[in-house]
Amino acid sequence: MKKTLLLTTLAVALLVAVPACAQGGCEDSPENPTLILAGLAGGAYFISSLRTRLRARRTKSNDPWK
């Protein structure tokens, strides 16, 4: 599962980068690549923190000593 998620994430990142390179790179791009990368990193952080919270909640609810 983790390898599939990692490969999917890398494929999406490459698919996003290909059109930017087709425009001639970052120097004459109409969008701001820094903001795109910041949004991508923010989304990855959100998903990671959400998974951590859900795992903690699941572990706490399965605790037999509770």
Residue pairs with C-beta under 8 A, 6 or more apart in sequence:
9 44
13 40
16 36
16 40
20 26
20 29
20 31
20 33
20 36
23 29
23 30
26 33
60 66
